[in-house]
Amino acid sequence: MGGQETSNVEIAVDSQMQEKSDHSLGPQQPSNDMERDYRPFPKWFPWLVPAFFVANISVFTVTMYVNNCPKKSSFCVFRFLGRFSFESLKTNPLLGPSVSTLNKMGAMLVSQVVDERQYWRLITCSWLHAGLIHVLSNMLSLLFIGIRLEQEFGFVRIGLLYIISGFGGSLMSALFIKSSISVGASGALFGLLGSMLSELVTNWTIYSNKFASLLTLLVVIAINLALGILPHVDNFAHIGGFISGVLLGFLFLIRPQFRWLTQYDASSQHESTSIMPKHKTYQYVLCIISGALLIVG
């Protein structure tokens, strides 16, 4: 296989997304002494994101086992690894399997999805990676971004965000990438990043250092989108996943006003009839618009 097969894999790499894990982007906490120990948003124990991490690494390991480079070629990288050795750098510069193996494992190729109706590839491609460099960069980003989100919002909402955003990234890629296969979890990762932006906007009143948080997030997004101009990077999956994540974030990550939470807690201990609305009007508007766009789209 060595030099006979060229690597025309469209992938998505998110090397900078881990910068978004800064705790300064979290909601503000009460400042006075009476409220210092009051925690309106309980922390969840993160287990799903680590499970996604293990699943992606496991799928990559199985892919390399199926690839079995020494059986097909004498030009394998790290040949001492046996059937887990990588294809030649000319075939795959990211230290991974051949294109044919990725296709066999479920990579997204438009002709197979449309003509042969293999729609399952829109899901499976998000769990495949083109190489060791690809999977490590994506999984580090997943841990830095996903664990913080799962701690804040729980495994159900973050799990749905991850899977649906990955599907949205695959759909966008299928619309524009016609001749190359596409693999990678970056559509799902950009979905998580997009949800952080919508969460910041819809829960604006509970954040301290609002504009600094927004500017930091926008810079991280811009850097990652700029990486899409590099060869073999599928920016369409980035954009599709990001749009899906933004819309889903307005639906899944809405939070009550901080003042409502403190008043509600006080009213449970003392009789009170004047409690402010749980959510702002704009939160409901954004939620309705996002839901409509997701249904139409």
PAZAZA-342957 format. One record per atom (N, C-alpha, C): x, y, z; residue in one letter. Coordinates in steps of 0.05 Angstrom, whole numbers, plus 32768, in hexadecimal, padded with zeros to 4 digits. Example, Ala and Ser with C-alpha at 12.3 -4.5 7.8 and 13.67 -1.06 7.14 Angstrom:
81087F8E809CA/80F67FA6809CA/81087FBE809CA/81017FD3808ES/81117FEB808FS/81028001809DS/
# end
This chain:
80117FE88000M/800080008000M/801180198000M/80288019800FG/803B802F8012G/803580478003G/8042804A7FEBG/804080637FDCG/802A80637FC8G/801A804E7FC7Q/8005804C7FB2Q/7FEC805B7FBAQ/7FE7805E7FD3E/7FCE806A7FDCE/7FD280857FE8E/7FC680997FDDT/7FC980B47FE7T/7FB580BA7FFDT/7FBC80CC800FS/7FAA80D28025S/7F9A80EB801FS/7F8180E78017N/7F6F80FE8011N/7F5980FF8026N/7F6180FB803FV/7F4E80FB8055V/7F488117805EV/7F2F811F805FE/7F288139806AE/7F2381358088E/7F3281438098I/7F30814080B5I/7F2C815B80C2I/7F26815A80DCA/7F23817380EBA/7F3381728104A/7F4581858108V/7F578185811EV/7F51819D8130V/7F518198814AD/7F4A81AD815ED/7F6081AF8172D/7F7781BA816AS/7F8D81BA817CS/7F8C81D08191S/7F7B81E4818CQ/7F7B81FB819FQ/7F6381FB81B1Q/7F5081E981ADM/7F3781EB81BCM/7F3A81E781DAM/7F5081DA81E2Q/7F5381D681FFQ/7F5781EF820EQ/7F5F82058200E/7F62821F820EE/7F488229821AE/7F32821E8211K/7F188228821AK/7F11821E8236K/7F21820E8242S/7F1A8203825CS/7F1E82168273S/7F25822E826ED/7F2B82428282D/7F1382468295D/7F18824582AFH/7F02824782C2H/7EF7826382C3H/7F04827782B8S/7EF9829282B8S/7EE0829582A8S/7EDA82818298L/7EC282828287L/7EAA82768296L/7EAD826E82AEG/7E97826282BDG/7E85827782C9G/7E6D826F82D2P/7E5A828182DDP/7E64828E82F6P/7E5B82A682FCQ/7E6482B48314Q/7E5982A7832DQ/7E6782A98343Q/7E5E829F835DQ/7E5782B7836FQ/7E4582B28382P/7E3E82C88395P/7E5782D383A2P/7E5682ED83A7S/7E6E82FA83B1S/7E6D82FF83CFS/7E55830283DBN/7E54830883F7N/7E5782EF8408N/7E5D82F38422D/7E6482DD8434D/7E4D82CA8438D/7E3482D48438M/7E1D82C3843DM/7E1882B08426M/7E2082B8840EE/7E1A82A783F7E/7E33829883ECE/7E49829B83FAR/7E62829083F0R/7E61827283ECR/7E53826483FED/7E51824783FCD/7E38823D83EDD/7E29825083E2Y/7E11824983D4Y/7E18824183B7Y/7E10822883AFR/7E16821F8394R/7DFC82188385R/7DF3822B8375P/7DD982268367P/7DDB82118351P/7DF3820D8346F/7DF681FA8330F/7E0881E38339F/7DFC81CC8340P/7E0B81B5834AP/7E1E81AA8334P/7E3481A0833DK/7E488195832AK/7E4181778326K/7E43816F830CW/7E3F81538305W/7E5A81458304W/7E59812B8309F/7E71811B8306F/7E75811482E9F/7E8B811C82DCP/7E8E811682C0P/7E9780FA82BAP/7E8680EA82ADW/7E8E80CF82A5W/7E8980CA8287W/7E7780D9827BL/7E7180D4825FL/7E8780DD824CL/7E9280F58252V/7EA880FF8241V/7EC080ED8242V/7EC980E4825AP/7EDE80D0825BP/7ED780B6824CP/7EBD80AF824DA/7EB48097823EA/7EB7809B8220A/7EB080B48216F/7EB480BB81FAF/7ED280B981F3F/7EE380C28205F/7F0080C18201F/7F0980A481FDF/7F008093820FV/7F088077820DV/7EFD806A81F3V/7EE4807181ECA/7ED8806681D4A/7EE8806E81BBA/7EEF808781B9N/7EFE809181A1N/7F1A808381A0N/7F27808181B6I/7F41807481B6I/7F3E805681AFI/7F29804A81B9S/7F25802D81B3S/7F1F80298196S/7F0F803B818AV/7F088038816DV/7F21803C815CV/7F33804F8164F/7F4B80538155F/7F5D803A8157F/7F5E802E816FT/7F6E80168172T/7F647FFF8161T/7F4A7FFB8161V/7F3E7FE78150V/7F437FEC8132V/7F428006812AT/7F47800E810FT/7F6480068107T/7F77800B8118M/7F9380048112M/7F967FE68111M/7F877FD78121Y/7F897FBA8121Y/7F7E7FB08106Y/7F687FBB80FDV/7F5D7FB380E3V/7F6F7FBB80CCV/7F7C7FD280CFN/7F8D7FDB80B9N/7FA47FC880B3N/7FB27FBF80C8N/7FC77FAB80C5N/7FDB7FB280AFN/7FE97FC880B3C/7FFC7FD2809EC/80107FBD8095C/801E7FAE80A7P/80327F9C809DP/80287F878089P/800F7F80808AK/80047F6C8078K/80027F77805CK/7FFF7F928059K/7FFB7F9E803FK/80137FAC8034K/80257FB48045S/803B7FC5803CS/80557FC0804CS/806B7FC58040S/80857FC3804ES/808E7FDE8058S/807F7FF38052F/8086800E805BF/807380188071F/8077800D8088C/80668014809FC/8076802380B4C/806A803680C1V/8077804680D6V/8073803780F1V/808980368100F/808980278119F/8080800A8115F/808E7FFD8103R/80877FE280FBR/80887FCE8113R/80977FD48128F/80997FC3813FF/807E7FC0814DF/806B7FD28147L/80507FD08153L/803F7FBA8146L/804A7FAD8132G/803B7F988125G/80247FA28115G/800D7F968118R/7FF67F9E8108R/7FEB7FB98111R/7FF57FC48127F/7FED7FDE8130F/80007FF48125F/80137FED8115S/802580018109S/8017801280F6S/8022802A80F0F/8014803E80E0F/801C803C80C3F/800B804680B1E/801180488095E/8029805B8091E/8035805A807AS/804C806C8074S/804380898076S/8055809B807BL/804E80B7807DL/804480C28063L/804D80B6804DK/804280BF8033K/802580B88030K/801D80A1803BT/800180988039T/7FF080A7804DT/7FFA80A98066N/7FEB80B7807BN/7FFF80C6808DN/800280E0808AP/801680EF809AP/800D80F380B7P/7FF580EA80BEL/7FEB80EE80DAL/7FEF80D580EBL/7FFF80C280E1L/800480A980EFL/7FEB809A80F4L/7FE0808E80DFG/7FC7808080E2G/7FC3806B80CCG/7FAA806280C8P/7FA4804D80B5P/7FA280588098P/7F9C80468086S/7F98804E806AS/7F7C80588066S/7F7880668050V/7F5D80708049V/7F4980598046V/7F528043803AS/7F40802D8036S/7F3780218050S/7F4880208064T/7F408016807ET/7F2C8028808CT/7F318043808AL/7F1E80568095L/7F0380538088L/7F03804F806EN/7EEA804C805FN/7EDC80328068N/7EEB801D806DK/7EE080048076K/7ED380068092K/7EE0801780A2M/7ED6801A80BEM/7EBF802D80C1M/7EB8803C80ABG/7EA0804D80ACG/7EA5806B80A8G/7EBB8072809AA/7EBF808E8094A/7EA980998082A/7EA580B38083M/7E8F80C08074M/7E9980C78058M/7E8C80BB8044L/7E9180C08028L/7E7680C5801BL/7E7380DC800EV/7E5880E58004V/7E4C80D17FF2V/7E5C80C67FDFS/7E5180B37FCCS/7E45809A7FD9S/7E5180917FEFQ/7E47807A7FFDQ/7E2E8081800EQ/7E2E80998019V/7E1780A28029V/7DFF80A68017V/7E0380B38000V/7DEC80BA7FEFV/7DE480A47FDCV/7DF8809A7FCDD/7DF180867FB9D/7DEB806A7FC5D/7DFB80627FD9E/7DF780487FE5E/7DE780497FFFE/7DDE80618007R/7DCD8065801ER/7DD8805A8038R/7DF2805E803BQ/7DFF80558054Q/7E00806D8067Q/7DE880748071Y/7DE5808B8082Y/7DF38089809DY/7DF8807080A5W/7E06806C80BEW/7E22807980BFW/7E2D807D80A7R/7E47808980A6R/7E4880A680B1R/7E3180B380B1L/7E2F80CE80BCL/7E3480CE80DAL/7E3080B780E6I/7E3580B48103I/7E5180A88108I/7E57809280FAT/7E7080848100T/7E89809480FAT/7E8780A780E6C/7E9F80B680DFC/7EA980C880F6C/7E9780CF8108S/7E9E80E0811FS/7EAE80D18134S/7EAF80B68132W/7EBE80A68145W/7ED8809B813AW/7EDD80A28121L/7EF6809A8114L/7F0A80B18112L/7F2480AA8112H/7F3880BF810FH/7F4D80B680FBH/7F5980C980EDA/7F6B80C380D7A/7F8780BB80E1A/7F8E80C180FAG/7FA880B98103G/7FAC80BF8121G/7FC380B7812BL/7FC980BB8147L/7FC980D9814FL/7FD480E9813EI/7FD581068143I/7FB981118144I/7FA981098132H/7F8D81128130H/7F7D810B8149H/7F7E80F18151V/7F6E80E88168V/7F7880F48182V/7F9280F88185L/7F9C8104819EL/7F94812181A1L/7F968130818BS/7F8F814D818CS/7F7181508192S/7F60813F8186N/7F448141818BN/7F3C813881A7N/7F49812381B1M/7F42811981CBM/7F4B812B81E2M/7F62813881DEL/7F6A814C81F2L/7F56816381F3L/7F4D816C81DCS/7F39818181DBS/7F1F817881E8S/7F17815F81E3L/7EFE815481EFL/7F008155820DL/7F17814C8219L/7F19814C8236L/7F1881688242L/7F27817B8236F/7F2881968240F/7F0D81A4823FF/7EFF81A08229I/7EE581AE8225I/7ECE819E8231I/7ECD8184822BG/7EB681748232G/7EB2816F8250G/7EC8816B825EI/7EC68165827BI/7EBA817D828AI/7EC381958283R/7EB881AD8290R/7E9A81B0828AR/7E9281AB8271L/7E7681AD826AL/7E6581988278L/7E6F817F8279E/7E60816A8286E/7E5D816F82A4E/7E72817B82B0Q/7E70818282CDQ/7E5A819782D1Q/7E5781A982BEE/7E4481BF82C1E/7E2881B782BAE/7E2481A682A6F/7E0A81A1829BF/7E018183829AF/7E12817182A2G/7E0A815582A3G/7E0F8146828AG/7E0E812C828CF/7E15811A8276F/7E0081198260F/7DE6811C8267V/7DD1811A8253V/7DD38130823EV/7DD481498247R/7DD4815F8235R/7DEE81608225R/7E05815B8232I/7E1E815C8224I/7E2181458211I/7E17812E8218G/7E1781178206G/7E08811C81EDG/7DEF812781F0L/7DDF812E81D9L/7DED814381C8L/7DF9815781D5L/7E07816C81C6L/7E1E816081B5L/7E2D814F81C1Y/7E44814381B3Y/7E3B8132819BY/7E278121819EI/7E1F810F8189I/7E11811E8173I/7DFE8130817AI/7DEF813F8165I/7E0181528156I/7E14815F8164S/7E2781718157S/7E3981628143S/7E41814A814BG/7E51813A8139G/7E4281338120G/7E28812D8123F/7E178127810CF/7E14814080FBF/7E1081578108G/7E0E817080F9G/7E27817680E9G/7E3E817180F5G/7E57817580E7G/7E5A816380CFG/7E51814A80D2S/7E52813780BCS/7E40814080A5S/7E29814A80ABL/7E1681538097L/7E22816A8087L/7E2D817D8095M/7E3981948088M/7E50818C8076M/7E60817A8080S/7E7781708070S/7E6D81618057S/7E588152805AA/7E4D81438043A/7E438155802DA/7E3A816D8035L/7E3081808021L/7E46818D8010L/7E5E818E801BF/7E74819C800DF/7E8C818B8006F/7E9081758014I/7EA78163800EI/7E9C814C7FFFI/7EA1814B7FE5K/7E9581377FD3K/7EA7811F7FCDK/7EC181247FCBS/7ED3810F7FC1S/7EE581027FD5S/7EE6810D7FEDS/7EF981038002S/7EE980F88019S/7EF580E58027I/7EE880DB8040I/7EED80EE8056I/7EDB80EE806AS/7EDD81008081S/7EDB80F0809AS/7EED80F480ADV/7EED80E780C7V/7EF480FB80DCV/7EEE80F580F5G/7EF68106810BG/7EDF810F811DG/7EE681148136A/7ED3811D814AA/7ED1813B814CA/7EDE814A813AS/7EE08167813DS/7EC581758139S/7EB381698129G/7E9881758127G/7E8A81758142G/7E8D815F8151A/7E81815D816CA/7E8F8170817FA/7EAA8172817CL/7EB98184818EL/7EB281A18189L/7EAF81A9816FF/7EA781C48169F/7E8A81C98173F/7E7A81B48174G/7E5F81B7817FG/7E6081BE819DG/7E7281B181ABL/7E7681B981C8L/7E8081D581CAL/7E9281DD81B9L/7E9C81F981BAL/7E86820D81B3L/7E768206819FG/7E5F82188198G/7E4B821A81AEG/7E46820481BCS/7E33820481D3S/7E3D821681E9S/7E58821881ECM/7E6382298201M/7E5D824781FAM/7E5D824D81E0L/7E57826881D8L/7E3A826F81DDL/7E28825D81D6S/7E0B826281DAS/7E05826281F8S/7E1382518207E/7E0E82508224E/7E16826B8231E/7E2C82768227L/7E3582908232L/7E2182A6822BL/7E1682A58213V/7E0382B9820AV/7DE982B78219V/7DDE829F821AT/7DC3829B8226T/7DC4829E8245T/7DDA82988251N/7DDD829B826EN/7DEE82B38276N/7DEC82C88265W/7DFD82E08268W/7DFC82EC8283W/7DE582EC8291T/7DE282FA82AAT/7DF182ED82C1T/7DF882D482BFI/7E0582C682D5I/7E2382C582D2I/7E2E82D282BEY/7E4B82D182B9Y/7E5982EA82C3Y/7E7082E682CFS/7E8182FD82D6S/7E95830082BFS/7EA1831782BCN/7EB3831D82A6N/7EA88314828BN/7E90831E8286K/7E808314826EK/7E9083198254K/7E988331824FF/7EA583378236F/7EC0832A8233F/7ECF83278248A/7EE883198247A/7EE482FC8240A/7ECF82F0824CS/7EC982D48246S/7EC182D18229S/7EB082E3821FL/7EA782E28203L/7EBE82E681F0L/7ED082F981F5L/7EE682FE81E4L/7EF982E581E3L/7EFE82DA81FAT/7F1082C281FBT/7F0482AB81EAT/7EEA82A781EDL/7EDD829181DFL/7EDD829681C1L/7ED882AF81B8L/7ED882B5819CL/7EF482B2818FL/7F0982B9819FV/7F2482B58195V/7F2A82988191V/7F23828781A4V/7F27826A81A1V/7F19825F8189V/7F0082688185I/7EF0825F816EI/7EFD82678154I/7F0682808153A/7F13828A813AA/7F2D827B8134A/7F3C82758148I/7F5582668144I/7F50824A8138I/7F3C823D8144N/7F358222813AN/7F298222811FN/7F1A82368118L/7F0F823780FDL/7F25823E80E9L/7F39824E80F2A/7F4F825480E0A/7F5F823C80D9A/7F5F822880EBL/7F6E820F80E5L/7F62820080CEL/7F4A820880C7G/7F3C81FA80B0G/7F4982008095G/7F5B82138094I/7F688219807AI/7F8082068076I/7F8781F7808AL/7F9E81E48087L/7F9581CC8076L/7FA881BF8069P/7FA281A88058P/7F9581918069P/7F828184805DH/7F74816C8068H/7F6381738080H/7F5E818C8086V/7F4D8193809DV/7F31819A8092V/7F1D818D809DD/7F0281908094D/7EF381A680A3D/7EF581BE8099N/7EE981D480A7N/7ECA81D380A5N/7EBF81C58092F/7EA281C38090F/7E9781B480A7F/7EA5819F80B0A/7E9D819180C8A/7E9E81A380E1A/7EB381B480E2H/7EB581C780F8H/7E9D81D980F8H/7E9681E580E1I/7E8081F880E0I/7E6581EB80E6I/7E6181D480DAG/7E4881C680DFG/7E4481BE80FCG/7E5A81B48108G/7E5881AD8125G/7E5481C68136G/7E6281DB812FF/7E6081F4813EF/7E4481FF813EF/7E3882018126I/7E1D820B8124I/7E0981FA8134I/7E0C81DF8132S/7DFB81CD8141S/7DFE81D2815FS/7E1781D58168G/7E1C81D98184G/7E1181F3818FG/7E138209817FV/7E0882238187V/7DE98220818BV/7DDC82148177L/7DBE82128179L/7DB682008190L/7DC481E98193L/7DBE81D781A9L/7DC481E381C4L/7DD881F481C6G/7DDF820081DFG/7DC9821281E9G/7DBC822181D7F/7DA5823281DFF/7D8E822181E9F/7D8C820881E1L/7D7781F681EAL/7D7E81E88203L/7D9681DD8204F/7D9D81CB821AF/7DAA81D88232F/7DB881EF822EL/7DC981FA8243L/7DBE82138250L/7DA48218824DI/7D97822F8259I/7D96822C8277I/7D9C82428286R/7D9C824182A3R/7D8B825782AER/7D80825382C6P/7D70826982D3P/7D82828182DAP/7D74829782DDQ/7D8382AF82E7Q/7D8E82AA8302Q/7DA682B58307F/7DB282B08321F/7DA182BC8338F/7D9682D38334R/7D8582E08349R/7D6D82CF834ER/7D6282C2833AW/7D4A82B0833EW/7D5282998351W/7D6A828E834CL/7D738277835DL/7D76827F837AL/7D828297837FT/7D86829F839AT/7D6B82A683A8T/7D5982B28399Q/7D3E82B983A4Q/7D2E829F83A9Q/7D31828C8396Y/7D228273839AY/7D2C826483B2Y/7D46826483B6D/7D52825783CED/7D49826583E7D/7D47827F83E7A/7D3E828E83FEA/7D2182898404A/7D11828783EFS/7CF4828383F2S/7CED826783FDS/7D00825483FAS/7CFB823A8405S/7CFF82398424S/7D0D824E842EQ/7D118250844BQ/7CFF82658457Q/7CF682788448H/7CE5828D8452H/7CCE8291843FH/7CB782978449E/7C9F829B8439E/7CA482B48428E/7CA182B1840DS/7CA582C783FBS/7C9482C283E2S/7C8882D683D8T/7C7782D483C1T/7C8282E283A8T/7C9782F183ACS/7CA383018396S/7CBD82F4838CS/7CBA82E38378I/7CD282D7836CI/7CD382DF834FI/7CEA82E98347M/7CED82F2832CM/7CEB82DB8318M/7CE782E182FEP/7CE582CB82EAP/7CFE82BA82EAP/7CFA82A082E4K/7D10828D82E4K/7D24829382CDK/7D1A829A82B6H/7D2B829F829FH/7D2482BB8293H/7D3782C68285K/7D3382DE8276K/7D2482D9825CK/7D1682ED8252T/7D0782EA823AT/7D1882E28222T/7D3082EE8221Y/7D4282E8820AY/7D4A82CB820AY/7D4C82BE8222Q/7D5382A28223Q/7D3E82918215Q/7D258297821AY/7D0F8288820DY/7D0F828D81EFY/7D1482A681E7V/7D1582AC81CAV/7D2B829D81BCV/7D43829D81C8L/7D59828E81BCL/7D53827081BAL/7D46826681CFC/7D40824A81D0C/7D2C824281BAC/7D18825381B6I/7D03824D81A1I/7D1082508185I/7D1F82648181I/7D2C82688166I/7D3F82518160I/7D4E82488174S/7D618232816FS/7D5282188169S/7D3D82138178G/7D2E81FB8174G/7D2281FB8158G/7D178212814FA/7D0B82148134A/7D208210811EA/7D38821B8122L/7D4D8218810EL/7D5781FB810CL/7D5881EE8123L/7D6181D18123L/7D4C81C08115L/7D3281C68119I/7D1D81B6810CI/7D1D81BB80EEI/7D1F81D480E6V/7D2081DB80CAV/7D3981D080BCV/7D5081D380CAG/7D6981CA80BEG/7D6B81AC80BCG/
# end
